[in-house]
Amino acid sequence: MPKILVTGALGYIGVRLVSHLLQAPDGYEVIGIDNDLYHDATHGPLTAVPDQRLTLYRRDIRDLSLSDLDGVEIVMHLAALSNDPLGNLDERLTDEINCLASVRLAELAAKAGVERFLFSSSCSTYGAAGDALLAEDATLNPVTAYGHSKVEAEAGILALASDTFSPTALRNATAFGYSSRWRQDIVLNDFAASAWLNKQVKILSDGTPWRPLVHIGDICRAFTTIATADRSQIHAESFNVGSNSANYRVSELAEIVAGEIPDCSIDYAPGGGPDKRCYRVDCSKIVEHVPAFACEFGVQDGVSEMLEAFAKYGLASEDIAAGKYARLPAIARRQAAGEVDDLLRRTCLSGTDGRLQSNSSQFEEPAE
Ligand SMILES: NC(=O)c1ccc[n+]([C@@H]2O[C@H](COP(=O)([O-])OP(=O)(O)OC[C@H]3O[C@@H](n4cnc5c(N)ncnc54)[C@H](O)[C@@H]3O)[C@@H](O)[C@H]2O)c1
C-alpha cells in the first residue's frame, strides 16, 4: 500500500484530502502532520472514524527530519500560513514556514527517496494581473507576502527535480465548499455565511476583481490524479488547478450566493476600491497533462453544500463575529492562550512524538 505523508492534514483542505485518500479504491497509508493551529475552529463534528491506515502527528513542519520520511513514496505538502492577511501578520514568519521550511522538506524528501512531492501553491502567485487569461508560463506578479512565499517556494522545490525525484506545484484557485475545518476567510465561503446569517452579502472591494475558484473536492482530486499520473507529464511542472469556466468577478459570486437565499441583498462597503489582487487563469494544462482530472463541482454545488451544513450543524453569528473560522483571529487566540510562541511554535506537544490520541482515526468528510 503506497505511503503518503500529508502536511496540513488538519486544515480546511487537509481534513478532506485525508478522507479522500482513505476512500480511494486503491487505498493508501497516510501519515498526517499538522501543528493544529485551528483546533478550536471545527465546524460540525470532526467525527473520528477508526482507520488503521492513518496516523496523525501534531508536529511542526520546521522540525521534521529524514526519519519522518522513512518509506514515504509521495508527499502532499499543504501546511502553510494560508492566506494574505496571515502573510501580513509577520512577513518573515510567512517566508520561514511557507518558503524555507517547504524547500527544506522537499530537500529531505528527495534525500529520503520520496518519488513525488506535490506542493500546494496558489494562483495568488499571479497577483495583480488584470483581465488576461493566464497560463502557467505567465509572469508572476505577487502583491502580498503570502504570494511571494509561494512563488519562491515553487522555484526552490521544482529546482530539486531529478531522475528519482518529481516535484509538482499545484497552483490552486481560491477554494470553496465545506469541510469540518471550514474557513470563513475565503470569498465564496464568507458570502455564503453572511447570506445565511444576515440575508446580506457584503462586498469589501468594488466587486470588479477577477477570482478563479475551485471546489475543495476538485482540489483533492487534483492531488490524487497528479499522484498517479504518468511521471513524464507531471515532473517539475506547475499546474493551475481549477477550470476555465470558473473565473468570476467578485460581484458575480455575490449574485450567485444571493440568488440562493430569498430576499438576500448585496451591499458594497463604503470606499471599497478595485483590489490589487485580480487574476483570471487558464486551466487547460492540467487537463492536457492529466486527462483523469476534470473539475466536477460548480460554485452552486459548493454554496448548496455549505448552506446544508449550516442548516445541519448551525452557524452562530457570535462565532462569525469572533472570527472562529478565520485563520488570523485563530492564531491570535493561540498566542493569547500561550499555546504557541511568537514564532508559532507550540509550547507543548501531546506525547513525546506529538502523536495525537486519535492516531488511528480519520474524519468523516463528505464523500467525493
Ligand atoms: N484555501 C484556499 O483557497 C487555497 C487556495 C490556494 C492555495 N491554498 C494552499 O493550500 C494549503 C492548504 O490551505 P487550507 O485552506 O487548507 O489552509 P488552512 O489554514 O486551513 O490549513 C493549513 C494547515 O497547516 C497547518 N500549519 C501551519 N503552519 C504549520 C507548521 N509550521 N507546521 C505544521 N502545520 C502547520 C495549520 O495548523 C493548518 O491546519 C495551503 O498551503 C494554502 O496556501 C489554499
The ligand as a Gaussian input file, in Angstrom:
#p B3LYP/6-31G(d) Opt

LIG

0 1
 N       -7.954000      27.528000       0.715000
 C       -7.625000      28.121000      -0.426000
 O       -8.414000      28.861000      -1.039000
 C       -6.278000      27.877000      -1.036000
 C       -6.048000      28.323000      -2.338000
 C       -4.786000      28.143000      -2.898000
 C       -3.795000      27.503000      -2.161000
 N       -4.038000      27.081000      -0.904000
 C       -2.957000      26.405000      -0.172000
 O       -3.389000      25.113000       0.227000
 C       -2.850000      24.786000       1.504000
 C       -3.953000      24.424000       2.474000
 O       -4.852000      25.527000       2.574000
 P       -6.051000      25.491000       3.617000
 O       -7.104000      26.385000       3.074000
 O       -6.399000      24.110000       3.982000
 O       -5.364000      26.241000       4.839000
 P       -5.571000      26.048000       6.412000
 O       -5.035000      27.261000       7.047000
 O       -6.955000      25.643000       6.708000
 O       -4.628000      24.792000       6.724000
 C       -3.233000      24.891000       6.860000
 C       -2.826000      23.891000       7.928000
 O       -1.408000      23.973000       8.075000
 C       -1.108000      23.883000       9.462000
 N        0.193000      24.537000       9.682000
 C        0.502000      25.842000       9.552000
 N        1.801000      26.049000       9.853000
 C        2.314000      24.823000      10.174000
 C        3.599000      24.377000      10.597000
 N        4.621000      25.234000      10.743000
 N        3.777000      23.067000      10.852000
 C        2.745000      22.187000      10.734000
 N        1.499000      22.555000      10.357000
 C        1.292000      23.858000      10.081000
 C       -2.248000      24.596000      10.178000
 O       -2.380000      24.154000      11.512000
 C       -3.432000      24.198000       9.303000
 O       -4.107000      23.072000       9.813000
 C       -2.003000      25.992000       1.922000
 O       -0.672000      25.754000       1.545000
 C       -2.601000      27.124000       1.133000
 O       -1.659000      28.142000       0.916000
 C       -5.263000      27.234000      -0.321000

